[in-house]
Amino acid sequence: QLLQGQSPWSNLGLSVLVVTATETELHHASKLLFFSTVKVLHSIREVNNDSSVHGLIVQLPLDSVNKIDTEKVTNAVAPEKDVDGLTSINAGKLSRGDLGDCFIPCTPNGCMELIKQTGVSVAGKRAVVVGRSKIVGAPMHDLLLWNHATVTTCHSKTADLASEAEILVTGIGKPEIVKGEWIKEGAVVIDCGINSIADSTKSSGKRVVGDVHYASAKERAAFITPVPGGVGPMTVAMLMQNTVLSAKRFFASHKPGKWNITYTKLNLLKPVPSDIEISRACTPKPIDQLAKEIGLLPDELELYGNTKAKVQLETLKRLQAQPDGKYVVVTGITPTPLGEGKSTTTIGLVQALGAHLKLNVFACVRQPSQGPTFGIKGGAAGGGYSQVIPMEEFNLHLTGDIHAITAANNLVAAAIEARMFHEATQSDKALYNRLVPLSGGQRKFSPIQINRLKKLGIEKTEPTALIEEEISRFARLDIDPDSITWQRVLDTNDRFLRKITVGESPTEKGHTRSCQFDITVASEIMAVLALTTSLEDMRQRLAKMVVATSRSGEPVTAEDLGVSGALTVLMRDAVKPNLMQTLEGTPVFVHAGPFANIAHGNSSILADKIALKLVGPSGFVVTEAGFGADIGMEKFFNIKCRYSGLRPHVVVLVATVRALKMHGGGPTVTAGMPLPKEYVEENLELLEKGCCNMKKQVENASAFGIPVVVAVNAFKTDTDAELDLICNLAKEAGAFNAVRCSHWAEGGTGAVALGEAVQRAAEAPSHFSFLYQTELPIVDKIRIIAQKIYGADDIELLPEAQQKVERYTKQGFGNLPICMAKTHLSLSHDPEKKGVPTGFILPIRDIRASVGAGFLYPLVGSMPTMPGLPTRPCFYDIDLDPVTGQVNGLF
């Protein structure tokens, strides 16, 4: 019934894998070195990690020409899938009497079921087990003992097998060794022996008998099992029962709900040590342990060492019926060189919600670029006692996602140059013959070339069928060099790559071109990674990326170049979110890292979606939007939420006393110099002037219909009067609540009040809406953002920007959302204007299209896409201890 799907258990979706082979099969297999111990162990490990299999048995014996270590193979089976009950762990639990926490071997379990069916109570009876094998005898002894029988074990060396047993179980493998006269009158006899003896009446010349002489024993026994047909079917039935039990345990342990998670207790020190010292003082949980605690399955995890792992996208499919948790975005006032601590607040908040308020909670943050890490900004793992750890893993290569983006981006750049070169130096026919080469005497289009033919309206799949005009259209992209928008990238701040000339080698035959490098996180592929919703969606987005325009005005895409499939291959691992943890042991997804001033500045949709499913309806996912609310938060709502379909519940706006004082007209801060007294002494007048920026950003957040909680990130020089002033003014501006926080110095404890405020805000009514409809003309969408978010009087399109508006509208890209590329240091286009500038016209000098990512990005003022190194970069303080291998001075 179970196998035919007719059983009530069939809806559990349970399955069992049997490893079995005949001696002959093993002999042949061993010649291929397939069934060596190593190969078998590898196969068992794969099944152990396969969540779709609930039971695994090893059919013994496994002997072959190449001897297989039976003990090692048997014990390689995961105890929770050992439905045969033969691993040392299950055997040990049985011997200790932990019957509810182990799998009982199938044959002894079947024997107990048969005894139960007789109606004879085991408790208090004298029982004899003949045989001491690991499969039957030893576990049978333990099972009878823990069911309160008085048990004696006999074996082939026992002098006298005659007994007064009221229950007799045999499994010694000796044909008919137990005689009827040895059996007590009225005993229960369970014969587990399988032996063969000669029998001339049988066609095979032999017949199967048990360990008990059945004919004489049945005259004295009250109950006796026949051989064959007695214990054997019960063994199979118990195997099925154990498989059902395994499936039930699996589903019970992976039932969505409250996590069974262990938190790491912080050892808070005063004064607060450096970030790297705090990170090193904390021992992270093994990442596979954390994954198990939050409901991830072993086969959904790809380990990268002990402290980080990638999570498979299939997790989303498994959890698709699970309701989402609450969605929180952390943003800030307009940034200043003094810093607001958004990353620190994000981590402090999740530590408070998880370790202190005992809620399921996930942080989703961006992966930092190595450019700022080694440049002027340093790391981005948070700080103090609110960090992602290990911070050196977080701040450096992580799992290589940014390197994958660099490789993919530069492959596109190389393809553009190569295609222009070959088109300029070959005839149509030569070009076509090389694009569709002979192979085995035939020419054949690749799938990606078939896509290009369809785009051109050529409904042919046979290369020889194209006419000359079709060959020319297919083979020539005819890229206009002046229209190329695709740049090479590097994840290093290098100002001298802002303008370069390529093609200087004599082999390029004079085909030189001026271009530039961008920093990797400015690549459209990074934005694609952050906005994609599946592997298939990523493939489509990569294909749609527009890299240039043809001389006839048609957009040229990565698909036209024939490179989109290769890009997907390069990005196949990068699309999986990276799992790490906070100092207090709460989970963190680190995935994607687009800049917020030149891109949309948010971590990936995929990370958010998986996290929302894992936390469940009562949990929280906290993500961070880059820079101020006018930049990262606006793009979070209008771009990220538009593509994800997710709707946030709360906005957390981070502010600090010292940053608001700068917005109030405080003096300039010089790196490496002591702070002016205005920032370290109470100055309520200066602070109140600067709070205009906070009020404007509260207004910006409220414009989307979401409750706003202001988090005042407190420093030791702040006074109570200053902190209270900010909180009061924030509430007056329309914030749902405003609370002071000390998570940098106290970890999650210092953000408990913030966590409680966020909980309350998440239950408050909200009416989310986008700022604009994408169907509006491009210029109107830009104007809405400039006027409603930045406070501009109007916008001014310079000639190049006006040309792009016309081009993109004509090419069908006018309905894309807008991603403003603007300075993050001011609400205006002038980074020197702090507070809330008014009376300005926002200049739009150019507009570019990230069609694959799915937005247009107007360039406001001068916005370099390749940062430079300062006079004294952060790398001066970074070194490696050659003895311990530890990174010193980071970050």
Backbone hydrogen bonds, N-H to C=O, Kabsch-Sander energy under -0.5 kcal/mol:
donor,donor_aa,acceptor,acceptor_aa,energy
5,G,2,L,-1.2
6,Q,1,Q,-2.7
7,S,1,Q,-1.0
10,S,7,S,-1.7
12,L,9,W,-2.4
13,G,10,S,-1.6
17,L,55,G,-3.1
19,V,17,L,-0.5
19,V,57,I,-2.5
20,T,18,V,-0.8
26,L,22,T,-2.6
27,H,23,E,-2.1
28,H,24,T,-2.2
29,A,25,E,-2.7
30,S,26,L,-2.5
31,K,27,H,-0.9
32,L,28,H,-0.8
32,L,29,A,-1.0
33,L,30,S,-1.5
34,F,29,A,-2.0
40,V,36,S,-2.5
41,L,37,T,-2.8
42,H,38,V,-2.2
43,S,39,K,-2.3
44,I,40,V,-2.6
45,R,41,L,-2.3
46,E,42,H,-1.9
47,V,43,S,-2.0
48,N,44,I,-2.8
49,N,45,R,-1.6
50,D,47,V,-1.4
51,S,49,N,-0.8
53,V,50,D,-1.7
54,H,15,S,-2.1
55,G,15,S,-1.2
56,L,81,K,-2.7
57,I,17,L,-2.1
59,Q,19,V,-3.0
59,Q,57,I,-0.6
60,L,58,V,-0.6
67,K,65,V,-0.9
70,T,68,I,-1.2
73,V,69,D,-2.4
74,T,70,T,-2.9
75,N,71,E,-2.2
76,A,72,K,-0.6
76,A,73,V,-0.9
77,V,73,V,-0.5
77,V,74,T,-1.1
81,K,78,A,-2.5
82,D,78,A,-0.7
82,D,79,P,-0.7
83,V,81,K,-2.3
85,G,82,D,-1.8
91,A,87,T,-2.7
92,G,88,S,-2.6
93,K,89,I,-2.2
94,L,90,N,-2.1
95,S,91,A,-2.3
96,R,92,G,-1.4
97,G,93,K,-0.5
97,G,94,L,-1.1
98,D,93,K,-2.9
99,L,97,G,-1.9
101,D,98,D,-1.3
102,C,99,L,-0.7
104,I,102,C,-0.6
106,C,84,D,-0.6
109,N,105,P,-2.3
110,G,106,C,-2.5
111,C,107,T,-2.4
112,M,108,P,-2.3
113,E,109,N,-1.9
114,L,110,G,-2.2
115,I,111,C,-2.5
116,K,112,M,-2.4
117,Q,113,E,-1.9
118,T,114,L,-0.9
118,T,115,I,-0.9
119,G,115,I,-0.6
119,G,116,K,-1.2
120,V,115,I,-0.8
124,G,148,H,-3.3
125,K,122,V,-2.3
127,A,125,K,-0.6
127,A,150,T,-3.2
128,V,167,I,-2.6
129,V,152,T,-2.9
130,V,128,V,-0.5
130,V,169,V,-3.1
131,G,129,V,-0.8
131,G,154,C,-3.8
138,A,133,S,-2.8
140,M,136,V,-2.3
141,H,137,G,-2.2
142,D,138,A,-1.9
143,L,139,P,-2.4
144,L,140,M,-2.5
145,L,141,H,-2.4
146,W,142,D,-2.5
147,N,143,L,-0.6
147,N,144,L,-0.6
148,H,145,L,-1.7
149,A,144,L,-2.3
150,T,125,K,-3.0
151,V,149,A,-0.7
152,T,127,A,-2.3
154,C,129,V,-3.3
154,C,152,T,-0.5
158,T,155,H,-2.0
163,S,182,W,-1.5
166,E,126,R,-2.4
167,I,126,R,-1.6
168,L,188,V,-3.1
169,V,128,V,-2.5
170,T,190,I,-2.4
171,G,130,V,-2.8
176,E,210,G,-2.7
177,I,174,K,-1.4
178,V,211,D,-2.8
179,K,177,I,-0.6
182,W,179,K,-1.1
183,I,180,G,-1.5
186,G,220,R,-3.2
187,A,184,K,-1.8
188,V,166,E,-2.3
189,V,187,A,-0.6
189,V,223,F,-2.9
190,I,168,L,-3.2
190,I,188,V,-0.5
191,D,189,V,-0.6
192,C,170,T,-2.6
192,C,190,I,-0.7
195,N,209,V,-2.6
197,I,207,R,-2.5
199,D,205,G,-2.0
202,K,199,D,-1.6
205,G,202,K,-1.2
207,R,197,I,-2.5
209,V,195,N,-2.8
213,H,178,V,-3.1
214,Y,212,V,-1.3
217,A,213,H,-2.5
218,K,214,Y,-2.5
219,E,216,S,-0.7
220,R,217,A,-1.5
221,A,217,A,-2.6
222,A,187,A,-2.0
223,F,187,A,-1.6
225,T,189,V,-1.4
230,G,226,P,-0.6
231,V,191,D,-0.5
234,M,230,G,-0.7
235,T,231,V,-2.0
236,V,232,G,-1.7
237,A,233,P,-2.2
238,M,234,M,-2.6
239,L,235,T,-1.9
240,M,236,V,-2.1
241,Q,237,A,-2.2
242,N,238,M,-2.9
243,T,239,L,-2.0
244,V,240,M,-2.4
245,L,241,Q,-2.5
246,S,242,N,-2.7
247,A,243,T,-2.4
248,K,244,V,-2.7
249,R,245,L,-2.6
250,F,246,S,-2.4
251,F,247,A,-2.7
252,A,248,K,-2.3
253,S,249,R,-2.4
254,H,250,F,-1.4
255,K,252,A,-0.9
260,N,293,E,-0.7
261,I,259,W,-1.0
264,T,584,E,-1.5
265,K,263,Y,-0.5
268,L,266,L,-0.8
278,I,274,S,-2.3
279,S,275,D,-2.6
280,R,276,I,-2.4
281,A,277,E,-1.7
282,C,278,I,-0.8
282,C,279,S,-0.8
287,I,306,N,-2.7
289,Q,286,P,-0.8
290,L,286,P,-1.9
291,A,287,I,-2.3
292,K,288,D,-1.9
293,E,289,Q,-2.3
294,I,290,L,-1.7
295,G,292,K,-1.2
296,L,291,A,-2.7
300,E,297,L,-1.9
301,L,298,P,-1.3
302,E,310,K,-2.7
303,L,301,L,-0.5
304,Y,308,K,-2.7
309,A,579,L,-1.3
310,K,302,E,-2.9
311,V,577,P,-2.1
312,Q,300,E,-2.5
315,T,312,Q,-1.4
316,L,313,L,-1.5
317,K,313,L,-0.6
318,R,314,E,-2.0
319,L,315,T,-2.0
320,Q,317,K,-1.1
322,Q,319,L,-1.9
325,G,612,L,-0.7
326,K,619,G,-3.1
328,V,326,K,-0.5
328,V,621,V,-2.9
329,V,650,V,-2.2
330,V,623,T,-2.9
331,T,329,V,-0.5
331,T,652,V,-3.3
333,I,654,V,-1.8
339,G,336,T,-1.7
345,T,341,G,-2.4
346,T,342,K,-2.7
347,I,343,S,-2.3
348,G,344,T,-2.8
349,L,345,T,-2.7
350,V,346,T,-1.9
351,Q,347,I,-2.2
352,A,348,G,-2.0
353,L,349,L,-2.7
354,G,350,V,-2.2
355,A,351,Q,-1.4
356,H,351,Q,-0.8
356,H,352,A,-0.9
357,L,352,A,-2.1
358,K,354,G,-1.1
359,L,353,L,-2.5
362,F,620,F,-2.1
363,A,587,P,-1.7
364,C,622,V,-2.5
365,V,589,F,-2.7
367,Q,592,A,-2.0
373,T,369,S,-1.4
374,F,370,Q,-2.1
375,G,371,G,-0.8
378,G,372,P,-2.4
383,G,386,S,-1.9
385,Y,744,W,-2.7
386,S,383,G,-1.8
388,V,381,A,-2.2
389,I,581,Q,-2.7
394,F,390,P,-2.2
395,N,391,M,-2.6
396,L,392,E,-1.1
398,L,393,E,-0.9
400,G,397,H,-2.7
404,A,400,G,-2.1
405,I,401,D,-2.0
406,T,402,I,-2.3
407,A,403,H,-2.4
408,A,404,A,-2.5
409,N,405,I,-3.1
410,N,406,T,-2.3
411,L,407,A,-1.5
412,V,408,A,-1.6
413,A,409,N,-1.9
414,A,410,N,-2.4
415,A,411,L,-2.2
416,I,412,V,-2.2
417,E,413,A,-2.0
418,A,414,A,-2.6
419,R,415,A,-2.3
420,M,416,I,-2.2
421,F,417,E,-2.3
422,H,418,A,-2.7
423,E,419,R,-2.4
424,A,420,M,-1.7
425,T,421,F,-0.9
426,Q,422,H,-0.6
431,L,427,S,-2.7
432,Y,428,D,-2.7
433,N,429,K,-2.6
434,R,430,A,-1.5
435,L,431,L,-2.1
436,V,432,Y,-2.4
439,S,442,Q,-3.3
442,Q,439,S,-1.0
444,K,437,P,-0.6
445,F,461,T,-0.5
449,Q,446,S,-0.7
450,I,446,S,-2.0
451,N,447,P,-1.7
452,R,448,I,-1.3
453,L,449,Q,-2.2
454,K,450,I,-2.2
455,K,451,N,-2.1
456,L,452,R,-1.9
457,G,454,K,-1.2
458,I,453,L,-2.9
459,E,457,G,-0.8
460,K,458,I,-1.4
465,A,462,E,-2.4
466,L,463,P,-0.9
471,I,467,I,-2.6
472,S,468,E,-2.3
473,R,469,E,-2.1
474,F,470,E,-2.5
475,A,471,I,-2.7
476,R,472,S,-2.0
477,L,475,A,-0.6
480,D,549,T,-2.5
483,S,480,D,-2.3
484,I,481,P,-1.0
485,T,547,V,-2.2
486,W,547,V,-1.2
488,R,516,Q,-1.2
490,L,518,D,-1.7
492,T,490,L,-0.9
494,D,492,T,-0.7
494,D,867,P,-0.8
497,L,494,D,-1.9
498,R,495,R,-1.5
500,I,515,C,-3.0
502,V,513,R,-2.7
508,E,505,S,-1.8
509,K,506,P,-1.8
511,H,508,E,-1.8
512,T,510,G,-1.9
513,R,502,V,-1.9
515,C,500,I,-2.8
517,F,497,L,-2.9
518,D,488,R,-2.8
519,I,865,T,-2.6
520,T,490,L,-1.0
522,A,519,I,-2.5
523,S,520,T,-2.3
526,M,523,S,-0.7
527,A,523,S,-1.3
528,V,524,E,-2.7
529,L,525,I,-2.5
530,A,526,M,-2.1
531,L,527,A,-1.8
532,T,528,V,-1.5
538,M,534,S,-2.2
539,R,535,L,-2.1
540,Q,536,E,-1.9
541,R,537,D,-2.5
542,L,538,M,-2.9
543,A,539,R,-1.7
544,K,540,Q,-1.6
545,M,541,R,-0.6
545,M,542,L,-0.8
547,V,545,M,-0.6
547,V,556,V,-2.9
548,A,556,V,-1.2
550,S,554,E,-3.3
551,R,478,D,-2.1
553,G,550,S,-2.1
556,V,548,A,-2.9
557,T,555,P,-0.5
558,A,545,M,-1.6
559,E,543,A,-1.8
561,L,557,T,-1.6
562,G,558,A,-0.6
562,G,559,E,-0.8
563,V,558,A,-2.0
564,S,558,A,-0.7
567,L,563,V,-2.1
568,T,564,S,-1.9
569,V,565,G,-1.8
570,L,566,A,-2.3
571,M,567,L,-1.7
572,R,569,V,-1.0
575,V,571,M,-1.5
576,K,573,D,-1.7
578,N,590,V,-1.1
579,L,309,A,-4.0
580,M,588,V,-3.1
581,Q,389,I,-1.0
582,T,586,T,-2.2
583,L,387,Q,-1.5
585,G,582,T,-1.8
588,V,580,M,-2.1
589,F,363,A,-3.1
590,V,578,N,-2.8
590,V,588,V,-0.5
591,H,365,V,-2.2
591,H,589,F,-0.6
595,F,521,V,-0.8
601,G,595,F,-1.3
603,S,624,E,-0.6
604,S,591,H,-1.5
605,I,530,A,-2.3
606,L,532,T,-0.5
608,D,604,S,-1.6
609,K,605,I,-2.7
610,I,606,L,-2.5
611,A,607,A,-2.4
612,L,608,D,-2.6
613,K,609,K,-1.5
614,L,610,I,-2.3
615,V,611,A,-2.4
616,G,612,L,-1.0
619,G,616,G,-1.8
620,F,360,N,-2.4
621,V,326,K,-2.8
622,V,362,F,-3.0
623,T,328,V,-2.9
623,T,621,V,-0.6
624,E,364,C,-1.1
625,A,330,V,-2.7
626,G,601,G,-2.7
629,A,332,G,-2.4
631,I,628,G,-1.5
632,G,626,G,-1.3
632,G,628,G,-1.1
633,M,628,G,-0.9
634,E,629,A,-1.3
635,K,631,I,-1.8
636,F,632,G,-2.1
637,F,633,M,-2.3
638,N,634,E,-2.7
639,I,635,K,-2.1
640,K,635,K,-2.0
641,C,636,F,-2.8
643,Y,639,I,-1.9
644,S,640,K,-2.5
645,G,641,C,-1.9
649,H,327,Y,-3.6
650,V,327,Y,-1.4
651,V,707,P,-2.6
652,V,329,V,-2.8
653,L,651,V,-0.6
653,L,709,V,-2.3
654,V,331,T,-2.5
654,V,652,V,-0.6
655,A,711,A,-2.3
660,L,656,T,-2.0
661,K,657,V,-2.0
662,M,658,R,-1.5
663,H,659,A,-1.7
664,G,660,L,-1.1
665,G,662,M,-1.5
666,G,661,K,-1.8
673,M,670,T,-2.1
679,Y,676,P,-1.9
680,V,676,P,-0.5
680,V,677,K,-0.8
681,E,677,K,-1.6
687,L,683,N,-2.1
688,E,684,L,-2.6
689,K,685,E,-1.9
690,G,686,L,-1.8
691,C,687,L,-1.4
692,C,689,K,-1.2
693,N,690,G,-1.8
694,M,690,G,-0.6
695,K,691,C,-2.6
696,K,692,C,-2.1
697,Q,693,N,-2.2
698,V,694,M,-2.5
699,E,695,K,-2.3
700,N,696,K,-2.4
701,A,697,Q,-2.3
702,S,698,V,-2.6
703,A,699,E,-1.4
704,F,701,A,-1.5
705,G,702,S,-2.2
706,I,701,A,-0.8
709,V,651,V,-3.1
710,V,708,V,-0.5
710,V,737,N,-2.6
711,A,653,L,-2.6
711,A,709,V,-0.5
712,V,710,V,-0.7
712,V,739,V,-3.0
713,N,655,A,-2.5
713,N,711,A,-1.0
714,A,712,V,-1.0
714,A,741,C,-2.3
718,D,715,F,-1.6
723,L,719,T,-2.3
724,D,720,D,-2.8
725,L,721,A,-1.9
726,I,722,E,-1.9
727,C,723,L,-2.1
728,N,724,D,-2.5
729,L,725,L,-2.5
730,A,726,I,-2.4
731,K,727,C,-1.9
732,E,728,N,-2.1
733,A,729,L,-1.5
734,G,731,K,-1.3
735,A,730,A,-2.3
736,F,708,V,-2.5
737,N,708,V,-1.2
739,V,710,V,-2.5
741,C,712,V,-2.7
742,S,750,G,-2.1
745,A,742,S,-0.6
746,E,742,S,-2.0
747,G,743,H,-2.2
749,T,746,E,-1.0
750,G,747,G,-1.2
751,A,748,G,-1.8
752,V,749,T,-1.1
755,G,751,A,-2.6
756,E,752,V,-2.7
757,A,753,A,-2.0
758,V,754,L,-2.5
759,Q,755,G,-2.4
760,R,756,E,-2.1
761,A,757,A,-2.4
762,A,758,V,-2.2
763,E,759,Q,-0.7
763,E,760,R,-0.9
764,A,761,A,-1.1
767,H,705,G,-2.3
769,S,704,F,-1.5
776,L,773,Q,-1.7
781,K,777,P,-1.9
782,I,778,I,-2.1
783,R,779,V,-2.3
784,I,780,D,-2.3
785,I,781,K,-1.8
786,A,782,I,-2.5
787,Q,783,R,-2.7
788,K,784,I,-2.7
789,I,785,I,-2.0
790,Y,785,I,-1.5
791,G,786,A,-0.7
792,A,786,A,-2.7
793,D,840,F,-2.7
794,D,840,F,-0.8
796,E,842,L,-2.6
798,L,796,E,-0.6
798,L,844,I,-2.6
801,A,798,L,-0.6
802,Q,798,L,-2.3
803,Q,799,P,-2.2
804,K,800,E,-1.8
805,V,801,A,-2.1
806,E,802,Q,-1.9
807,R,803,Q,-2.4
808,Y,804,K,-3.1
809,T,805,V,-1.9
810,K,806,E,-2.1
811,Q,807,R,-2.3
812,G,808,Y,-0.5
812,G,809,T,-0.9
813,F,808,Y,-3.0
814,G,808,Y,-0.6
816,L,813,F,-1.5
819,C,856,L,-3.2
820,M,818,I,-0.5
821,A,858,P,-2.8
822,K,597,N,-0.7
822,K,820,M,-0.9
833,K,830,D,-1.7
834,K,832,E,-0.9
842,L,794,D,-2.7
844,I,796,E,-3.3
845,R,843,P,-0.7
845,R,859,L,-2.0
846,D,859,L,-1.0
848,R,857,Y,-1.8
850,S,848,R,-0.5
850,S,855,F,-2.8
851,V,849,A,-0.6
854,G,850,S,-2.9
855,F,850,S,-2.1
856,L,817,P,-2.4
857,Y,848,R,-3.2
859,L,846,D,-3.5
860,V,821,A,-2.8
860,V,858,P,-0.6
861,G,843,P,-0.7
861,G,859,L,-0.6
863,M,861,G,-0.7
874,C,375,G,-3.5
875,F,374,F,-1.3
876,Y,873,P,-1.5
877,D,874,C,-2.1
878,I,875,F,-1.2
879,D,888,N,-2.1
881,D,886,Q,-3.1
885,G,881,D,-2.7
888,N,879,D,-3.8
